[in-house]
Amino acid sequence: MIAIKNEMSKEGIKDYRLVINNGSEAGQTVFHLHIHVLANRTLGWPPG
């Protein structure tokens, strides 16, 4: 999380969302930590 924060700061991105999917029902076939960084667009709430 700190590495992502630092990278976003270097890129000048202040607002972003992190998404972590876990498990086969979330689409994983190889189980590992996998983080999506969503940025540079308006994101609604609730997500989805």
C-alpha distance matrix in Angstrom:
0.0 3.8 5.4 5.1 6.2 8.6 9.9 10.6 12.3 14.3 15.4 16.4 14.6 14.2 14.1 12.2 11.4 9.0 11.4 11.4 15.0 16.6 20.2 23.3 24.0 20.8 22.0 20.6 23.3 21.3 19.0 15.6 11.9 11.7 9.4 11.5 10.7 13.8 15.1 18.4 20.4 21.2 19.6 21.8 21.4 21.8 20.0 22.2
3.8 0.0 3.8 5.4 5.0 6.1 8.6 9.8 10.5 12.3 14.3 15.2 14.2 13.8 14.7 13.6 13.8 12.1 14.9 15.1 18.8 20.3 23.9 27.0 27.8 24.5 25.6 24.1 26.6 24.4 22.2 18.6 15.1 15.0 12.7 14.4 13.0 16.0 16.5 19.4 21.8 22.8 21.7 24.1 24.0 24.7 23.1 25.4
5.4 3.8 0.0 3.8 5.5 5.1 6.1 8.6 9.9 10.6 12.4 14.2 13.5 14.2 15.3 13.8 14.3 12.4 15.0 15.3 18.6 20.3 23.8 26.6 27.6 24.3 24.8 23.2 25.4 23.0 21.3 17.6 14.3 13.8 11.8 13.3 11.9 15.2 15.7 18.5 21.2 22.9 22.0 24.8 25.1 25.9 23.8 25.7
5.1 5.4 3.8 0.0 3.8 5.4 5.1 6.1 8.5 9.9 10.5 12.2 10.7 11.5 12.0 10.1 10.7 9.1 12.0 13.0 16.5 18.8 22.3 24.9 25.6 22.0 22.7 21.5 24.1 22.2 20.6 17.2 13.7 12.3 9.5 10.2 8.3 11.4 12.0 14.9 17.5 19.1 18.3 21.2 21.7 22.5 20.3 22.3
6.2 5.0 5.5 3.8 0.0 3.8 5.5 5.2 6.2 8.7 10.0 10.5 9.2 9.0 10.2 9.5 10.8 10.3 13.8 15.2 18.9 21.3 25.0 27.7 28.1 24.5 25.5 24.6 27.4 25.7 23.9 20.5 16.9 15.6 12.6 12.9 10.3 12.6 12.2 14.7 17.3 18.6 18.0 20.8 21.3 22.5 20.8 23.2
8.6 6.1 5.1 5.4 3.8 0.0 3.8 5.5 5.1 6.3 8.7 9.8 9.9 10.6 12.7 12.4 14.2 13.7 17.0 18.3 21.8 24.1 27.7 30.3 31.0 27.4 28.1 26.9 29.4 27.3 25.8 22.2 18.8 17.6 14.9 15.3 12.8 15.1 14.4 16.3 19.4 21.1 21.0 24.1 24.8 26.1 24.3 26.6
9.9 8.6 6.1 5.1 5.5 3.8 0.0 3.8 5.4 5.1 6.3 8.6 8.6 10.5 12.4 11.6 13.5 13.0 16.1 17.5 20.8 23.3 26.8 29.1 29.8 26.1 26.3 25.3 27.6 25.8 24.7 21.2 18.0 16.3 13.6 13.4 10.8 13.1 12.3 14.1 17.5 19.7 19.8 23.1 24.3 25.6 23.4 25.3
10.6 9.8 8.6 6.1 5.2 5.5 3.8 0.0 3.8 5.4 5.1 6.1 5.1 6.9 8.7 8.3 10.9 11.4 14.8 17.0 20.4 23.3 26.8 29.1 29.3 25.5 26.0 25.5 28.2 26.8 25.7 22.5 19.1 17.0 13.7 12.7 9.4 10.8 9.3 10.9 14.2 16.2 16.6 19.9 21.3 22.8 20.8 23.0
12.3 10.5 9.9 8.5 6.2 5.1 5.4 3.8 0.0 3.8 5.4 5.0 5.8 6.8 9.9 10.8 13.7 14.5 18.1 20.3 23.8 26.5 30.2 32.6 32.8 29.0 29.7 29.2 31.8 30.2 29.0 25.6 22.2 20.4 17.2 16.4 13.1 14.2 12.2 13.2 16.5 18.2 18.9 22.2 23.5 25.2 23.6 26.0
14.3 12.3 10.6 9.9 8.7 6.3 5.1 5.4 3.8 0.0 3.8 5.5 7.7 9.9 12.9 13.4 16.3 16.8 20.1 22.0 25.3 28.1 31.6 33.8 34.2 30.5 30.7 30.0 32.3 30.6 29.6 26.2 23.1 21.1 18.3 17.5 14.4 15.7 13.8 14.3 18.0 20.3 21.3 24.7 26.4 28.1 26.1 28.2
15.4 14.3 12.4 10.5 10.0 8.7 6.3 5.1 5.4 3.8 0.0 3.8 5.5 8.8 11.2 11.7 14.8 15.7 18.9 21.2 24.3 27.3 30.7 32.6 32.8 29.0 29.1 28.7 31.2 29.8 29.2 26.0 23.0 20.5 17.5 16.0 12.6 13.3 10.9 11.0 14.7 17.4 18.7 22.3 24.4 26.2 24.0 25.9
16.4 15.2 14.2 12.2 10.5 9.8 8.6 6.1 5.0 5.5 3.8 0.0 3.8 6.3 9.4 11.0 14.6 16.3 19.7 22.4 25.7 28.8 32.3 34.3 34.2 30.4 30.9 30.8 33.5 32.3 31.5 28.4 25.1 22.7 19.4 17.7 14.0 14.0 11.0 10.5 13.9 16.1 17.7 21.2 23.2 25.3 23.6 25.9
14.6 14.2 13.5 10.7 9.2 9.9 8.6 5.1 5.8 7.7 5.5 3.8 0.0 3.8 5.9 7.3 10.9 12.9 16.4 19.3 22.5 25.8 29.3 31.3 30.9 27.1 27.8 28.0 30.9 30.0 29.0 26.1 22.8 20.2 16.7 14.8 11.0 10.5 7.5 7.6 10.9 12.8 14.1 17.5 19.5 21.5 19.8 22.1
14.2 13.8 14.2 11.5 9.0 10.6 10.5 6.9 6.8 9.9 8.8 6.3 3.8 0.0 3.8 6.7 10.2 12.7 16.3 19.3 22.7 25.8 29.5 31.7 31.1 27.4 28.6 28.8 32.0 31.1 29.8 26.9 23.4 21.2 17.5 15.8 12.1 11.5 8.8 9.3 11.6 12.4 13.4 16.4 17.8 20.0 18.9 21.7
14.1 14.7 15.3 12.0 10.2 12.7 12.4 8.7 9.9 12.9 11.2 9.4 5.9 3.8 0.0 3.8 7.2 10.3 13.6 17.0 20.2 23.5 27.0 29.1 28.2 24.5 25.9 26.5 29.9 29.4 28.0 25.5 22.0 19.7 15.9 13.9 10.4 9.0 6.6 7.8 9.1 9.3 9.7 12.6 14.1 16.2 15.1 18.0
12.2 13.6 13.8 10.1 9.5 12.4 11.6 8.3 10.8 13.4 11.7 11.0 7.3 6.7 3.8 0.0 3.8 6.8 10.0 13.4 16.5 19.9 23.4 25.4 24.6 20.9 22.2 22.8 26.1 25.7 24.4 22.0 18.6 16.1 12.3 10.1 6.8 5.6 4.6 7.4 8.6 9.2 8.6 11.7 13.0 14.7 12.9 15.4
11.4 13.8 14.3 10.7 10.8 14.2 13.5 10.9 13.7 16.3 14.8 14.6 10.9 10.2 7.2 3.8 0.0 3.8 6.5 10.1 13.1 16.4 19.9 22.0 21.1 17.4 19.0 19.7 23.2 23.0 21.5 19.4 16.1 13.7 10.0 8.1 5.9 5.1 6.6 10.0 10.2 10.3 8.2 10.6 11.1 12.2 10.1 12.6
9.0 12.1 12.4 9.1 10.3 13.7 13.0 11.4 14.5 16.8 15.7 16.3 12.9 12.7 10.3 6.8 3.8 0.0 3.8 6.7 10.1 13.2 16.8 19.2 18.7 15.1 16.6 16.7 20.2 19.6 17.9 15.7 12.3 10.1 6.5 5.6 4.9 6.3 8.9 12.7 13.3 13.8 11.4 13.5 13.5 13.8 11.4 13.4
11.4 14.9 15.0 12.0 13.8 17.0 16.1 14.8 18.1 20.1 18.9 19.7 16.4 16.3 13.6 10.0 6.5 3.8 0.0 3.8 6.5 9.9 13.4 15.6 15.0 11.3 13.0 13.4 17.0 16.8 15.2 13.6 10.7 8.4 5.7 5.1 6.6 7.8 11.2 14.9 14.9 15.2 12.3 13.7 13.4 13.0 10.1 11.3
11.4 15.1 15.3 13.0 15.2 18.3 17.5 17.0 20.3 22.0 21.2 22.4 19.3 19.3 17.0 13.4 10.1 6.7 3.8 0.0 3.8 6.5 10.2 12.9 12.9 9.4 11.2 10.8 14.2 13.8 11.8 10.2 7.5 6.0 4.8 6.5 9.2 11.2 14.7 18.4 18.6 19.0 16.0 17.2 16.4 15.5 12.8 13.5
15.0 18.8 18.6 16.5 18.9 21.8 20.8 20.4 23.8 25.3 24.3 25.7 22.5 22.7 20.2 16.5 13.1 10.1 6.5 3.8 0.0 3.8 6.9 9.2 9.1 5.7 7.6 7.5 11.2 11.5 9.7 9.4 8.1 6.9 7.4 8.6 11.9 13.4 17.1 20.6 20.5 20.8 17.7 18.4 17.6 16.2 13.4 13.0
16.6 20.3 20.3 18.8 21.3 24.1 23.3 23.3 26.5 28.1 27.3 28.8 25.8 25.8 23.5 19.9 16.4 13.2 9.9 6.5 3.8 0.0 3.8 7.1 7.9 5.8 7.8 6.6 9.8 10.0 7.4 8.0 7.7 8.2 9.9 11.9 15.3 17.1 20.8 24.4 24.2 24.5 21.2 21.7 20.5 18.8 16.3 15.9
20.2 23.9 23.8 22.3 25.0 27.7 26.8 26.8 30.2 31.6 30.7 32.3 29.3 29.5 27.0 23.4 19.9 16.8 13.4 10.2 6.9 3.8 0.0 3.8 5.5 5.4 6.8 5.5 7.9 8.9 6.9 9.2 10.3 11.0 13.3 15.1 18.6 20.2 24.0 27.4 27.1 27.3 24.0 24.3 23.0 21.0 18.6 17.6
23.3 27.0 26.6 24.9 27.7 30.3 29.1 29.1 32.6 33.8 32.6 34.3 31.3 31.7 29.1 25.4 22.0 19.2 15.6 12.9 9.2 7.1 3.8 0.0 3.8 5.3 5.1 4.7 6.1 8.6 8.2 11.2 13.0 13.1 15.5 16.7 20.4 21.6 25.4 28.6 28.1 28.4 25.2 25.4 24.4 22.3 19.7 18.0
24.0 27.8 27.6 25.6 28.1 31.0 29.8 29.3 32.8 34.2 32.8 34.2 30.9 31.1 28.2 24.6 21.1 18.7 15.0 12.9 9.1 7.9 5.5 3.8 0.0 3.8 5.4 7.3 9.4 12.1 11.6 14.0 15.0 14.7 16.3 16.9 20.3 20.9 24.7 27.8 26.7 26.6 23.3 23.0 21.8 19.5 17.2 15.2
20.8 24.5 24.3 22.0 24.5 27.4 26.1 25.5 29.0 30.5 29.0 30.4 27.1 27.4 24.5 20.9 17.4 15.1 11.3 9.4 5.7 5.8 5.4 5.3 3.8 0.0 3.8 5.9 9.2 11.4 10.6 12.2 12.5 11.5 12.7 13.1 16.5 17.2 20.9 24.1 23.2 23.3 20.0 20.1 19.2 17.2 14.5 12.8
22.0 25.6 24.8 22.7 25.5 28.1 26.3 26.0 29.7 30.7 29.1 30.9 27.8 28.6 25.9 22.2 19.0 16.6 13.0 11.2 7.6 7.8 6.8 5.1 5.4 3.8 0.0 3.8 6.5 9.3 9.8 11.7 12.7 11.4 13.2 13.3 17.0 17.8 21.5 24.5 23.9 24.5 21.6 22.1 21.7 20.0 16.9 14.8
20.6 24.1 23.2 21.5 24.6 26.9 25.3 25.5 29.2 30.0 28.7 30.8 28.0 28.8 26.5 22.8 19.7 16.7 13.4 10.8 7.5 6.6 5.5 4.7 7.3 5.9 3.8 0.0 3.8 5.6 6.1 8.3 10.0 9.4 12.1 13.2 17.0 18.6 22.4 25.5 25.4 26.3 23.5 24.3 23.9 22.3 19.2 17.6
23.3 26.6 25.4 24.1 27.4 29.4 27.6 28.2 31.8 32.3 31.2 33.5 30.9 32.0 29.9 26.1 23.2 20.2 17.0 14.2 11.2 9.8 7.9 6.1 9.4 9.2 6.5 3.8 0.0 3.8 6.2 9.2 12.0 11.8 15.0 16.2 20.0 21.8 25.5 28.5 28.6 29.7 27.0 27.9 27.6 26.0 22.9 21.1
21.3 24.4 23.0 22.2 25.7 27.3 25.8 26.8 30.2 30.6 29.8 32.3 30.0 31.1 29.4 25.7 23.0 19.6 16.8 13.8 11.5 10.0 8.9 8.6 12.1 11.4 9.3 5.6 3.8 0.0 3.8 6.3 9.6 10.1 13.8 15.7 19.4 21.7 25.3 28.5 29.0 30.3 27.8 29.0 28.7 27.3 24.2 22.9
19.0 22.2 21.3 20.6 23.9 25.8 24.7 25.7 29.0 29.6 29.2 31.5 29.0 29.8 28.0 24.4 21.5 17.9 15.2 11.8 9.7 7.4 6.9 8.2 11.6 10.6 9.8 6.1 6.2 3.8 0.0 3.8 7.1 8.8 12.4 14.9 18.5 21.1 24.7 28.1 28.7 29.7 26.9 28.0 27.3 25.8 23.0 22.2
15.6 18.6 17.6 17.2 20.5 22.2 21.2 22.5 25.6 26.2 26.0 28.4 26.1 26.9 25.5 22.0 19.4 15.7 13.6 10.2 9.4 8.0 9.2 11.2 14.0 12.2 11.7 8.3 9.2 6.3 3.8 0.0 3.8 6.1 9.8 12.8 16.1 19.1 22.5 26.0 26.9 28.1 25.6 27.0 26.5 25.4 22.5 22.2
11.9 15.1 14.3 13.7 16.9 18.8 18.0 19.1 22.2 23.1 23.0 25.1 22.8 23.4 22.0 18.6 16.1 12.3 10.7 7.5 8.1 7.7 10.3 13.0 15.0 12.5 12.7 10.0 12.0 9.6 7.1 3.8 0.0 3.8 6.7 10.2 13.1 16.3 19.5 23.2 24.2 25.3 22.8 24.4 23.9 23.0 20.3 20.6
11.7 15.0 13.8 12.3 15.6 17.6 16.3 17.0 20.4 21.1 20.5 22.7 20.2 21.2 19.7 16.1 13.7 10.1 8.4 6.0 6.9 8.2 11.0 13.1 14.7 11.5 11.4 9.4 11.8 10.1 8.8 6.1 3.8 0.0 3.8 6.8 10.0 13.1 16.4 19.9 20.9 22.3 20.0 21.9 21.8 21.1 18.0 18.1
9.4 12.7 11.8 9.5 12.6 14.9 13.6 13.7 17.2 18.3 17.5 19.4 16.7 17.5 15.9 12.3 10.0 6.5 5.7 4.8 7.4 9.9 13.3 15.5 16.3 12.7 13.2 12.1 15.0 13.8 12.4 9.8 6.7 3.8 0.0 3.8 6.5 9.7 12.9 16.5 17.6 18.9 16.7 18.8 18.9 18.6 15.6 16.3
11.5 14.4 13.3 10.2 12.9 15.3 13.4 12.7 16.4 17.5 16.0 17.7 14.8 15.8 13.9 10.1 8.1 5.6 5.1 6.5 8.6 11.9 15.1 16.7 16.9 13.1 13.3 13.2 16.2 15.7 14.9 12.8 10.2 6.8 3.8 0.0 3.8 6.3 9.7 13.2 14.2 15.7 13.7 16.1 16.8 16.9 13.5 14.1
10.7 13.0 11.9 8.3 10.3 12.8 10.8 9.4 13.1 14.4 12.6 14.0 11.0 12.1 10.4 6.8 5.9 4.9 6.6 9.2 11.9 15.3 18.6 20.4 20.3 16.5 17.0 17.0 20.0 19.4 18.5 16.1 13.1 10.0 6.5 3.8 0.0 3.8 6.4 10.0 11.5 13.2 11.9 14.9 16.0 16.7 13.7 14.9
13.8 16.0 15.2 11.4 12.6 15.1 13.1 10.8 14.2 15.7 13.3 14.0 10.5 11.5 9.0 5.6 5.1 6.3 7.8 11.2 13.4 17.1 20.2 21.6 20.9 17.2 17.8 18.6 21.8 21.7 21.1 19.1 16.3 13.1 9.7 6.3 3.8 0.0 3.8 7.3 7.9 9.6 8.4 11.7 13.4 14.5 11.5 12.7
15.1 16.5 15.7 12.0 12.2 14.4 12.3 9.3 12.2 13.8 10.9 11.0 7.5 8.8 6.6 4.6 6.6 8.9 11.2 14.7 17.1 20.8 24.0 25.4 24.7 20.9 21.5 22.4 25.5 25.3 24.7 22.5 19.5 16.4 12.9 9.7 6.4 3.8 0.0 3.8 5.6 7.9 8.3 12.0 14.3 16.0 13.5 15.2
18.4 19.4 18.5 14.9 14.7 16.3 14.1 10.9 13.2 14.3 11.0 10.5 7.6 9.3 7.8 7.4 10.0 12.7 14.9 18.4 20.6 24.4 27.4 28.6 27.8 24.1 24.5 25.5 28.5 28.5 28.1 26.0 23.2 19.9 16.5 13.2 10.0 7.3 3.8 0.0 3.8 7.1 9.1 12.8 15.8 17.8 15.6 17.1
20.4 21.8 21.2 17.5 17.3 19.4 17.5 14.2 16.5 18.0 14.7 13.9 10.9 11.6 9.1 8.6 10.2 13.3 14.9 18.6 20.5 24.2 27.1 28.1 26.7 23.2 23.9 25.4 28.6 29.0 28.7 26.9 24.2 20.9 17.6 14.2 11.5 7.9 5.6 3.8 0.0 3.8 6.2 9.7 13.1 15.2 13.2 14.5
21.2 22.8 22.9 19.1 18.6 21.1 19.7 16.2 18.2 20.3 17.4 16.1 12.8 12.4 9.3 9.2 10.3 13.8 15.2 19.0 20.8 24.5 27.3 28.4 26.6 23.3 24.5 26.3 29.7 30.3 29.7 28.1 25.3 22.3 18.9 15.7 13.2 9.6 7.9 7.1 3.8 0.0 3.8 6.6 10.0 12.5 11.3 13.1
19.6 21.7 22.0 18.3 18.0 21.0 19.8 16.6 18.9 21.3 18.7 17.7 14.1 13.4 9.7 8.6 8.2 11.4 12.3 16.0 17.7 21.2 24.0 25.2 23.3 20.0 21.6 23.5 27.0 27.8 26.9 25.6 22.8 20.0 16.7 13.7 11.9 8.4 8.3 9.1 6.2 3.8 0.0 3.8 6.9 9.0 7.6 9.7
21.8 24.1 24.8 21.2 20.8 24.1 23.1 19.9 22.2 24.7 22.3 21.2 17.5 16.4 12.6 11.7 10.6 13.5 13.7 17.2 18.4 21.7 24.3 25.4 23.0 20.1 22.1 24.3 27.9 29.0 28.0 27.0 24.4 21.9 18.8 16.1 14.9 11.7 12.0 12.8 9.7 6.6 3.8 0.0 3.8 6.1 6.0 8.4
21.4 24.0 25.1 21.7 21.3 24.8 24.3 21.3 23.5 26.4 24.4 23.2 19.5 17.8 14.1 13.0 11.1 13.5 13.4 16.4 17.6 20.5 23.0 24.4 21.8 19.2 21.7 23.9 27.6 28.7 27.3 26.5 23.9 21.8 18.9 16.8 16.0 13.4 14.3 15.8 13.1 10.0 6.9 3.8 0.0 2.9 4.9 8.1
21.8 24.7 25.9 22.5 22.5 26.1 25.6 22.8 25.2 28.1 26.2 25.3 21.5 20.0 16.2 14.7 12.2 13.8 13.0 15.5 16.2 18.8 21.0 22.3 19.5 17.2 20.0 22.3 26.0 27.3 25.8 25.4 23.0 21.1 18.6 16.9 16.7 14.5 16.0 17.8 15.2 12.5 9.0 6.1 2.9 0.0 3.8 6.6
20.0 23.1 23.8 20.3 20.8 24.3 23.4 20.8 23.6 26.1 24.0 23.6 19.8 18.9 15.1 12.9 10.1 11.4 10.1 12.8 13.4 16.3 18.6 19.7 17.2 14.5 16.9 19.2 22.9 24.2 23.0 22.5 20.3 18.0 15.6 13.5 13.7 11.5 13.5 15.6 13.2 11.3 7.6 6.0 4.9 3.8 0.0 3.8
22.2 25.4 25.7 22.3 23.2 26.6 25.3 23.0 26.0 28.2 25.9 25.9 22.1 21.7 18.0 15.4 12.6 13.4 11.3 13.5 13.0 15.9 17.6 18.0 15.2 12.8 14.8 17.6 21.1 22.9 22.2 22.2 20.6 18.1 16.3 14.1 14.9 12.7 15.2 17.1 14.5 13.1 9.7 8.4 8.1 6.6 3.8 0.0
